[in-house]
Amino acid sequence: MVHSMQTMIDKAALQGAVIEIDTPDKYPINASCPCGERFAVEITIPDLD
């Protein structure tokens, strides 16, 4: 699926289209420890524009 999307984006770019994809600033990950404790981690996503 990712390959198909990249192909469409590449074809659109060749025709001069501008495509913007909004991404979150932080990505939350919920996890649990083998001891039973649950916690959440947020990963900051850098702005690559």
HTML snippet that shows the backbone in 3Dmol.js (N, CA, C, O; Angstrom):
<script src="https://3Dmol.org/build/3Dmol-min.js"></script>
<div id="view" style="width:600px;height:400px;position:relative"></div>
<script>
const pdb = `
ATOM      1  N   MET A   1       0.831  -1.184   0.000  1.00  0.00           N
ATOM      2  CA  MET A   1       0.000   0.000   0.000  1.00  0.00           C
ATOM      3  C   MET A   1       0.878   1.251   0.000  1.00  0.00           C
ATOM      4  O   MET A   1       0.600   2.199  -0.734  1.00  0.00           O
ATOM      5  N   VAL A   2       1.933   1.261   0.814  1.00  0.00           N
ATOM      6  CA  VAL A   2       2.810   2.428   0.864  1.00  0.00           C
ATOM      7  C   VAL A   2       3.465   2.650  -0.489  1.00  0.00           C
ATOM      8  O   VAL A   2       3.607   3.790  -0.931  1.00  0.00           O
ATOM      9  N   HIS A   3       3.867   1.562  -1.154  1.00  0.00           N
ATOM     10  CA  HIS A   3       4.485   1.681  -2.476  1.00  0.00           C
ATOM     11  C   HIS A   3       3.501   2.292  -3.472  1.00  0.00           C
ATOM     12  O   HIS A   3       3.884   3.144  -4.273  1.00  0.00           O
ATOM     13  N   SER A   4       2.240   1.865  -3.429  1.00  0.00           N
ATOM     14  CA  SER A   4       1.223   2.414  -4.333  1.00  0.00           C
ATOM     15  C   SER A   4       0.997   3.897  -4.082  1.00  0.00           C
ATOM     16  O   SER A   4       0.859   4.679  -5.022  1.00  0.00           O
ATOM     17  N   MET A   5       0.959   4.278  -2.809  1.00  0.00           N
ATOM     18  CA  MET A   5       0.761   5.687  -2.478  1.00  0.00           C
ATOM     19  C   MET A   5       1.950   6.517  -2.960  1.00  0.00           C
ATOM     20  O   MET A   5       1.767   7.611  -3.494  1.00  0.00           O
ATOM     21  N   GLN A   6       3.169   6.001  -2.773  1.00  0.00           N
ATOM     22  CA  GLN A   6       4.353   6.735  -3.208  1.00  0.00           C
ATOM     23  C   GLN A   6       4.355   6.894  -4.719  1.00  0.00           C
ATOM     24  O   GLN A   6       4.759   7.940  -5.226  1.00  0.00           O
ATOM     25  N   THR A   7       3.911   5.875  -5.450  1.00  0.00           N
ATOM     26  CA  THR A   7       3.834   5.947  -6.907  1.00  0.00           C
ATOM     27  C   THR A   7       2.868   7.047  -7.330  1.00  0.00           C
ATOM     28  O   THR A   7       3.164   7.818  -8.243  1.00  0.00           O
ATOM     29  N   MET A   8       1.705   7.123  -6.666  1.00  0.00           N
ATOM     30  CA  MET A   8       0.727   8.163  -6.999  1.00  0.00           C
ATOM     31  C   MET A   8       1.281   9.548  -6.677  1.00  0.00           C
ATOM     32  O   MET A   8       1.083  10.488  -7.446  1.00  0.00           O
ATOM     33  N   ILE A   9       1.970   9.680  -5.550  1.00  0.00           N
ATOM     34  CA  ILE A   9       2.557  10.970  -5.178  1.00  0.00           C
ATOM     35  C   ILE A   9       3.617  11.381  -6.195  1.00  0.00           C
ATOM     36  O   ILE A   9       3.678  12.542  -6.599  1.00  0.00           O
ATOM     37  N   ASP A  10       4.454  10.426  -6.609  1.00  0.00           N
ATOM     38  CA  ASP A  10       5.491  10.723  -7.602  1.00  0.00           C
ATOM     39  C   ASP A  10       4.883  11.168  -8.932  1.00  0.00           C
ATOM     40  O   ASP A  10       5.363  12.122  -9.544  1.00  0.00           O
ATOM     41  N   LYS A  11       3.835  10.485  -9.378  1.00  0.00           N
ATOM     42  CA  LYS A  11       3.176  10.855 -10.646  1.00  0.00           C
ATOM     43  C   LYS A  11       2.543  12.239 -10.547  1.00  0.00           C
ATOM     44  O   LYS A  11       2.610  13.027 -11.491  1.00  0.00           O
ATOM     45  N   ALA A  12       1.929  12.532  -9.404  1.00  0.00           N
ATOM     46  CA  ALA A  12       1.315  13.850  -9.212  1.00  0.00           C
ATOM     47  C   ALA A  12       2.383  14.935  -9.201  1.00  0.00           C
ATOM     48  O   ALA A  12       2.170  16.016  -9.750  1.00  0.00           O
ATOM     49  N   ALA A  13       3.531  14.661  -8.580  1.00  0.00           N
ATOM     50  CA  ALA A  13       4.618  15.634  -8.530  1.00  0.00           C
ATOM     51  C   ALA A  13       5.157  15.931  -9.926  1.00  0.00           C
ATOM     52  O   ALA A  13       5.519  17.069 -10.223  1.00  0.00           O
ATOM     53  N   LEU A  14       5.211  14.921 -10.774  1.00  0.00           N
ATOM     54  CA  LEU A  14       5.681  15.130 -12.150  1.00  0.00           C
ATOM     55  C   LEU A  14       4.758  16.057 -12.921  1.00  0.00           C
ATOM     56  O   LEU A  14       5.183  16.710 -13.874  1.00  0.00           O
ATOM     57  N   GLN A  15       3.485  16.120 -12.510  1.00  0.00           N
ATOM     58  CA  GLN A  15       2.516  16.994 -13.165  1.00  0.00           C
ATOM     59  C   GLN A  15       2.420  18.350 -12.471  1.00  0.00           C
ATOM     60  O   GLN A  15       1.590  19.181 -12.839  1.00  0.00           O
ATOM     61  N   GLY A  16       3.267  18.572 -11.470  1.00  0.00           N
ATOM     62  CA  GLY A  16       3.303  19.868 -10.805  1.00  0.00           C
ATOM     63  C   GLY A  16       2.385  20.004  -9.614  1.00  0.00           C
ATOM     64  O   GLY A  16       2.221  21.106  -9.092  1.00  0.00           O
ATOM     65  N   ALA A  17       1.784  18.923  -9.171  1.00  0.00           N
ATOM     66  CA  ALA A  17       0.884  18.995  -8.017  1.00  0.00           C
ATOM     67  C   ALA A  17       1.686  19.170  -6.729  1.00  0.00           C
ATOM     68  O   ALA A  17       2.810  18.681  -6.619  1.00  0.00           O
ATOM     69  N   VAL A  18       1.108  19.861  -5.770  1.00  0.00           N
ATOM     70  CA  VAL A  18       1.708  20.030  -4.455  1.00  0.00           C
ATOM     71  C   VAL A  18       0.847  19.248  -3.474  1.00  0.00           C
ATOM     72  O   VAL A  18      -0.356  19.488  -3.361  1.00  0.00           O
ATOM     73  N   ILE A  19       1.464  18.319  -2.771  1.00  0.00           N
ATOM     74  CA  ILE A  19       0.731  17.473  -1.839  1.00  0.00           C
ATOM     75  C   ILE A  19       1.257  17.739  -0.436  1.00  0.00           C
ATOM     76  O   ILE A  19       2.462  17.682  -0.189  1.00  0.00           O
ATOM     77  N   GLU A  20       0.336  18.030   0.478  1.00  0.00           N
ATOM     78  CA  GLU A  20       0.713  18.248   1.870  1.00  0.00           C
ATOM     79  C   GLU A  20       0.048  17.187   2.722  1.00  0.00           C
ATOM     80  O   GLU A  20      -1.143  16.915   2.569  1.00  0.00           O
ATOM     81  N   ILE A  21       0.808  16.591   3.614  1.00  0.00           N
ATOM     82  CA  ILE A  21       0.284  15.585   4.530  1.00  0.00           C
ATOM     83  C   ILE A  21       0.497  16.101   5.940  1.00  0.00           C
ATOM     84  O   ILE A  21       1.626  16.348   6.364  1.00  0.00           O
ATOM     85  N   ASP A  22      -0.605  16.261   6.659  1.00  0.00           N
ATOM     86  CA  ASP A  22      -0.529  16.766   8.027  1.00  0.00           C
ATOM     87  C   ASP A  22      -0.167  15.624   8.957  1.00  0.00           C
ATOM     88  O   ASP A  22      -0.821  14.582   8.948  1.00  0.00           O
ATOM     89  N   THR A  23       0.861  15.810   9.753  1.00  0.00           N
ATOM     90  CA  THR A  23       1.272  14.798  10.718  1.00  0.00           C
ATOM     91  C   THR A  23       1.225  15.398  12.116  1.00  0.00           C
ATOM     92  O   THR A  23       1.408  16.604  12.284  1.00  0.00           O
ATOM     93  N   PRO A  24       0.983  14.563  13.112  1.00  0.00           N
ATOM     94  CA  PRO A  24       0.932  15.080  14.481  1.00  0.00           C
ATOM     95  C   PRO A  24       2.324  15.481  14.970  1.00  0.00           C
ATOM     96  O   PRO A  24       3.334  14.999  14.457  1.00  0.00           O
ATOM     97  N   ASP A  25       2.364  16.365  15.962  1.00  0.00           N
ATOM     98  CA  ASP A  25       3.636  16.776  16.566  1.00  0.00           C
ATOM     99  C   ASP A  25       4.193  15.690  17.479  1.00  0.00           C
ATOM    100  O   ASP A  25       5.406  15.547  17.630  1.00  0.00           O
ATOM    101  N   LYS A  26       3.286  14.930  18.083  1.00  0.00           N
ATOM    102  CA  LYS A  26       3.692  13.868  19.004  1.00  0.00           C
ATOM    103  C   LYS A  26       2.902  12.606  18.688  1.00  0.00           C
ATOM    104  O   LYS A  26       1.736  12.669  18.299  1.00  0.00           O
ATOM    105  N   TYR A  27       3.552  11.461  18.859  1.00  0.00           N
ATOM    106  CA  TYR A  27       2.913  10.176  18.617  1.00  0.00           C
ATOM    107  C   TYR A  27       2.879   9.402  19.928  1.00  0.00           C
ATOM    108  O   TYR A  27       3.931   9.043  20.458  1.00  0.00           O
ATOM    109  N   PRO A  28       1.678   9.137  20.463  1.00  0.00           N
ATOM    110  CA  PRO A  28       1.591   8.432  21.743  1.00  0.00           C
ATOM    111  C   PRO A  28       1.714   6.911  21.563  1.00  0.00           C
ATOM    112  O   PRO A  28       1.186   6.341  20.608  1.00  0.00           O
ATOM    113  N   ILE A  29       2.411   6.279  22.487  1.00  0.00           N
ATOM    114  CA  ILE A  29       2.538   4.825  22.492  1.00  0.00           C
ATOM    115  C   ILE A  29       2.154   4.339  23.882  1.00  0.00           C
ATOM    116  O   ILE A  29       2.769   4.720  24.878  1.00  0.00           O
ATOM    117  N   ASN A  30       1.130   3.495  23.939  1.00  0.00           N
ATOM    118  CA  ASN A  30       0.728   2.890  25.209  1.00  0.00           C
ATOM    119  C   ASN A  30       1.455   1.563  25.344  1.00  0.00           C
ATOM    120  O   ASN A  30       1.526   0.790  24.388  1.00  0.00           O
ATOM    121  N   ALA A  31       1.992   1.297  26.523  1.00  0.00           N
ATOM    122  CA  ALA A  31       2.760   0.078  26.734  1.00  0.00           C
ATOM    123  C   ALA A  31       2.471  -0.484  28.117  1.00  0.00           C
ATOM    124  O   ALA A  31       1.915   0.193  28.982  1.00  0.00           O
ATOM    125  N   SER A  32       2.861  -1.732  28.302  1.00  0.00           N
ATOM    126  CA  SER A  32       2.749  -2.329  29.623  1.00  0.00           C
ATOM    127  C   SER A  32       4.022  -3.102  29.934  1.00  0.00           C
ATOM    128  O   SER A  32       4.620  -3.734  29.063  1.00  0.00           O
ATOM    129  N   CYS A  33       4.411  -3.032  31.179  1.00  0.00           N
ATOM    130  CA  CYS A  33       5.612  -3.687  31.667  1.00  0.00           C
ATOM    131  C   CYS A  33       5.271  -5.128  32.042  1.00  0.00           C
ATOM    132  O   CYS A  33       4.135  -5.403  32.427  1.00  0.00           O
ATOM    133  N   PRO A  34       6.228  -6.055  31.941  1.00  0.00           N
ATOM    134  CA  PRO A  34       5.964  -7.429  32.378  1.00  0.00           C
ATOM    135  C   PRO A  34       5.521  -7.511  33.849  1.00  0.00           C
ATOM    136  O   PRO A  34       4.879  -8.483  34.248  1.00  0.00           O
ATOM    137  N   CYS A  35       5.861  -6.497  34.650  1.00  0.00           N
ATOM    138  CA  CYS A  35       5.453  -6.483  36.063  1.00  0.00           C
ATOM    139  C   CYS A  35       3.977  -6.117  36.227  1.00  0.00           C
ATOM    140  O   CYS A  35       3.434  -6.204  37.328  1.00  0.00           O
ATOM    141  N   GLY A  36       3.325  -5.707  35.128  1.00  0.00           N
ATOM    142  CA  GLY A  36       1.909  -5.360  35.182  1.00  0.00           C
ATOM    143  C   GLY A  36       1.636  -3.869  35.148  1.00  0.00           C
ATOM    144  O   GLY A  36       0.487  -3.461  34.975  1.00  0.00           O
ATOM    145  N   GLU A  37       2.655  -3.052  35.307  1.00  0.00           N
ATOM    146  CA  GLU A  37       2.494  -1.593  35.278  1.00  0.00           C
ATOM    147  C   GLU A  37       2.226  -1.134  33.841  1.00  0.00           C
ATOM    148  O   GLU A  37       2.873  -1.603  32.906  1.00  0.00           O
ATOM    149  N   ARG A  38       1.274  -0.219  33.671  1.00  0.00           N
ATOM    150  CA  ARG A  38       0.960   0.325  32.348  1.00  0.00           C
ATOM    151  C   ARG A  38       1.439   1.772  32.287  1.00  0.00           C
ATOM    152  O   ARG A  38       1.359   2.496  33.279  1.00  0.00           O
ATOM    153  N   PHE A  39       1.935   2.193  31.127  1.00  0.00           N
ATOM    154  CA  PHE A  39       2.402   3.560  30.984  1.00  0.00           C
ATOM    155  C   PHE A  39       2.287   3.991  29.530  1.00  0.00           C
ATOM    156  O   PHE A  39       2.066   3.168  28.641  1.00  0.00           O
ATOM    157  N   ALA A  40       2.438   5.283  29.301  1.00  0.00           N
ATOM    158  CA  ALA A  40       2.364   5.846  27.950  1.00  0.00           C
ATOM    159  C   ALA A  40       3.625   6.651  27.688  1.00  0.00           C
ATOM    160  O   ALA A  40       4.155   7.316  28.578  1.00  0.00           O
ATOM    161  N   VAL A  41       4.085   6.579  26.473  1.00  0.00           N
ATOM    162  CA  VAL A  41       5.262   7.329  26.043  1.00  0.00           C
ATOM    163  C   VAL A  41       4.850   8.167  24.842  1.00  0.00           C
ATOM    164  O   VAL A  41       4.136   7.683  23.964  1.00  0.00           O
ATOM    165  N   GLU A  42       5.292   9.413  24.798  1.00  0.00           N
ATOM    166  CA  GLU A  42       5.024  10.258  23.628  1.00  0.00           C
ATOM    167  C   GLU A  42       6.338  10.513  22.903  1.00  0.00           C
ATOM    168  O   GLU A  42       7.312  10.972  23.501  1.00  0.00           O
ATOM    169  N   ILE A  43       6.354  10.213  21.623  1.00  0.00           N
ATOM    170  CA  ILE A  43       7.536  10.447  20.803  1.00  0.00           C
ATOM    171  C   ILE A  43       7.306  11.729  20.014  1.00  0.00           C
ATOM    172  O   ILE A  43       6.316  11.845  19.292  1.00  0.00           O
ATOM    173  N   THR A  44       8.201  12.675  20.146  1.00  0.00           N
ATOM    174  CA  THR A  44       8.110  13.927  19.395  1.00  0.00           C
ATOM    175  C   THR A  44       8.563  13.678  17.954  1.00  0.00           C
ATOM    176  O   THR A  44       9.639  13.129  17.717  1.00  0.00           O
ATOM    177  N   ILE A  45       7.734  14.085  17.006  1.00  0.00           N
ATOM    178  CA  ILE A  45       8.041  13.917  15.590  1.00  0.00           C
ATOM    179  C   ILE A  45       8.573  15.235  15.050  1.00  0.00           C
ATOM    180  O   ILE A  45       7.883  16.253  15.114  1.00  0.00           O
ATOM    181  N   PRO A  46       9.795  15.230  14.517  1.00  0.00           N
ATOM    182  CA  PRO A  46      10.352  16.489  14.013  1.00  0.00           C
ATOM    183  C   PRO A  46       9.633  16.961  12.753  1.00  0.00           C
ATOM    184  O   PRO A  46       9.159  16.149  11.959  1.00  0.00           O
ATOM    185  N   ASP A  47       9.557  18.264  12.579  1.00  0.00           N
ATOM    186  CA  ASP A  47       8.968  18.860  11.378  1.00  0.00           C
ATOM    187  C   ASP A  47      10.040  18.871  10.297  1.00  0.00           C
ATOM    188  O   ASP A  47      11.041  19.576  10.425  1.00  0.00           O
ATOM    189  N   LEU A  48       9.844  18.107   9.248  1.00  0.00           N
ATOM    190  CA  LEU A  48      10.858  17.971   8.212  1.00  0.00           C
ATOM    191  C   LEU A  48      10.626  18.897   7.014  1.00  0.00           C
ATOM    192  O   LEU A  48      11.278  18.749   5.980  1.00  0.00           O
ATOM    193  N   ASP A  49       9.700  19.847   7.151  1.00  0.00           N
ATOM    194  CA  ASP A  49       9.437  20.789   6.044  1.00  0.00           C
ATOM    195  C   ASP A  49      10.557  21.779   5.903  1.00  0.00           C
ATOM    196  O   ASP A  49      10.509  22.644   5.028  1.00  0.00           O
TER     197      ASP A  49
END
`;
const viewer = $3Dmol.createViewer("view");
viewer.addModel(pdb, "pdb");
viewer.setStyle({}, {cartoon: {color: "spectrum"}});
viewer.zoomTo();
viewer.render();
</script>
